[in-house]
């Protein structure tokens, strides 16, 4: 899948339970199963299969492991 941040094809994976909870909080949504995260080292860009960016208005969202939202 194309990664808008990496600007190349990269493997993506579904979010784990902790990442889903963090994304729900950031997006103020109750359901985030349609989102995937780039698995390239150091990227963590979140998107859906149809949208390049998870945020509204094309805003980038990255779920870094060390983020303390």
PyMOL commands that set and color helices and strands:
alter all, ss='L'
color gray80, all
select helices_A, chain A and resi 17-27+56-58
alter helices_A, ss='H'
color red, helices_A
select strands_A, chain A and resi 2-3+8-9+12-14+35-38+46-48
alter strands_A, ss='S'
color yellow, strands_A
deselect
rebuild
show_as cartoon
